[in-house]
């Protein structure tokens, strides 16, 4: 075996060891964060009316699946689920599109302008979200846009948060400038450069922003609480509040509704996980 072959073997061994270590750490973190979800799922199978368990209950003595049907009868769960689906199916694509455009504008700007725009985004990002609750409600009431499920998705037309814009800006800035210059030499428009060069190369960022936006809008509780007054317009996250006031012996119903509210977000994360995972070639 030559020196180069030995070096290649050692490099492969280091890469495999590093990958195994990261996989083990990821599994440990996943177990920690999945434990509350498992407790919630187990609690949803406990028969209502029984005294609460004295400690941690790994599995109820009697598994009761009727809590899901009962919970759906206590609140308009189906309508609220449709409202949540309507909000995320509207807000997520709009968020990705607007944040991508804004990030591309920052990446293509001159260095001085780019620094100014990033500074403005950081200042806006540092402002507490609660500072916008009252002005947003007053503005939407004056425009007559309250009391509709889609009003919760309106922040998407501004990219939802400057954080998503900065993610796209950094992703586009890492793309070699020569690719943009070649497209410009071919007399491609700015929109075509974004569509054909920048956006396809920023697919991991797109999936990351879509997953974050989905989780944000799916679990949004404050905005619907402030803007929506009709129970039929509530998203599922707000509808769970009605079940949180049940007495402790009926908490399995609350757990069942929480499982139904959490499952779509978990499935969306699992679907996006493959696109978010980095790809490495151990043979190089």
N, C-alpha and C positions, 0 to 999 in steps of 0.2 A: 504494500500500500504506500503510495507516494505521500509527500508532505501535504500537498493540496487536498488529496482525498481524506487524510486524517483531519485536516482543518474543517473540511465540509461535514464530516461525520460529527465532530464536536459541535459545530454550529447547529446542526439538526437536533442534536441531543439537548442543547441549551434551549432551542426554540420549543421543543416538545415539553421540556420541564417547565418553562415559563408558561406555556399554554395550559398545562395541567394545573399549575398553581393558581392561575387566574380562574380556571373552571371550578376548582375547589372553593375558592373565595366567593365566586358568584353563587355557587350552590348554597353555601352557608348563609349568605345575605338573603337569598331567595327563601330559605327555610324560615329565617327570622321574620321576614315580611309576609310570608304566607301563613304563618301560625294564626294571626287574628282572623284571617279568612276561613281557615279550617274550623276555628271555634264558632264563627258565625254560621257556617254550614251545619255543624253538629247541633248548634242551638236551635236551628230552624226545624229540626226533626224531633224535638222534644214535645211531648203532648202538652197542650195548654191546660191551665188550671191546676197543675201540680206545683207544690212549693218549689221555689228556686233551689238549685243545688247548693250544698254547703261549701263546696270548693270547685276545683276544676273538674269538669265532667268530660271525659274523653269520648264517651258514647252513651246516649240514653239507654235505659233498660228496655224501653219500648220505642221503636222508631215510628213516628207519626208524620206522614207526608201530606195530611190534609191541611196543614197550616198554610200552604201556598194558595189553595182554593179559598180558604177563609179570609186570608189577607186581601186577596183580590176582590172579595165581596165587601170589605169594610171601606175601601177607598176606590175611586175610579182608576184602578191600576192600569187597565188597558189603555184608556185615553191618555193618561199621564205618560205611559211608555211611548205612545205615538208622538206626544208632544216633545219628549226628549229626543226621539229619533229625528223628528222634523228639525229641531234646533241644531243638532250636531251635523246632520246631512247638509244643512245650509251653511252653518258657521265654519266648519272645517275646510271645505274647498275654498271659500272666500278668504279665510285667514291665510291659507297657504299661498293663494294667488297674490293677495295684496302685500303680504310680508315679503314674498319673493320679489315682486316688483320694486318695493322700497329698498330691500337689501341690495338689489342689482344696481339701483341708482346710486347708492352709497359707494359700492365697490367701483363703479365706473367714474366717479367724480374725481376732480383734481385733489391731490393730497391735502391741501389746506381746507377745501370744502368738505372732504371726507372726514377730517378730524372734527370739524365744526358739527357736522351732522351726527357723528358718533357721540360727541359731547352732549348734544341736545337730547339724543335718545337715552343716554345714561341719566340725565337730569329728570326726564319724564319717568323713566323706570324707577327712580328713587322716590317718587311721590307715592304716598300711601293710597291704596285703592279706595279707602273710605272717603277720601277728599272729593271723589267724583260722584258719590252716591246721590247726594241731594241735588247738585246741578244737573245731573243726567235725568233724574226723575222730573224735575221742573221743566226742563227742555222738552222731554218727550210728552209730558202732559200738555204743554202748549201746542205741540204739533199734532196732538190727538193720536199718538202712536202707542199708548199704553193699553193694557188688558188684551194683549194678543201674545200667543206663545212665542212668535218669532221676534218679538221685541228684545228678547234675551240675546238674540244672535246679532244685534246691531253693532256691537264693538268689533265684529269681524271685518266690517268695511274699513276699519283703521288698522287692520293687522292684529287686532286683539290686544297685543302688548308689544312694546319696543324690543323685548327680549327676543321674540321670533324674528323681527327685522334684523337684529344684530347677528343672530345665528346665520341667516342667509347672507348677510354682508360679509361675514368672515369666511363662509364657504366659497363665495364667488371671488373673494380676494385671493384665496389660495390657488385658484385656477391660473395656470401660466398665462401671463399677459399676451404672449405671442399668439395664442388661439383667438383672442379677441381681435388682435391686429390683422391676422389672416382673414377673418370674417369681414373686417372693415375694408380690407383691400378688395375683397370680392363684392364691395358695395352693398353689403347686407345692412338692413336697417337695424336700429337698436332693438326693436322688438324681435326681429329674426335672430339676432345674436343671442338674446336671452332665451328664445324658444329652442334654438338649434344647438347652442354651445353651452351656455351657462346652466340652464335648468336641468338638462339631462345629466350633467356632471355633478349636480348637487342633489342627486336622488336620496342619499342617506339623510341629508338635512331635511329634505321634504318629508320623508317618513317620520323623522323625529318631531318636526313641528306639527305634523298631522296627529301623531299620537298624543303629544302634549295638549294640543287644542281640543282633541276629543275628550281627554280626561277632564280638562278644565270646564268645558261646556256641559259635559254629562253630569258632573258632580256640582255644578253651580247651584248654590242655595241662596246667596244673599240677593243677587239681582232679581230672581223671580219673586222673592219675598217682598222686595221694595216695589216692583213694577206691576205685579200681577195680583189681582184680588179675587178672581174667579177660580174655583177649585178645578174646573174642567180645563183651564188654561195652564195649570201648574205642570212643570216637569216632574219626573219621578222623584228626583232628589228632594224637592219641596213636599211632595205628597207623603213621603215617609215621616214627616214631622207629625202628622195626625196619629200615626201609630206609636210614636215615641212616648206619648202620654198614657199609654195603657199601663195597667197595674203590673207589677213584676211577674205575676203568675201567667200573664198573657204575652210576655216578651217573646216567646217563640214565634208569634205571628209577626212581630216586628222584625225578627231575624229572617223569617222567610221572605218578607218584602225586601229586606236589605240584600239578600242573596240575588233576587231577581233584578235589583237595581245595579248590583256590582258585576253580574255575569257578562253583560255586553261590553263593559269597559275592559274586563280581563280578556275576553276573546279578541277584542281589537288590539290589545297589547301583544297577545300571542301571534296574531296575524302579522303585525309589523315587526316582530322581533327578528325574523329572518332577514328582513331588509336592513335592520339596524346593525346586525352583527358584522364586525369587520371580517374581511376575507384575506386570508394569508396563504401563501404557497410555501410549504415547508421544503419543497424541493430546490428552492433557489438559495 
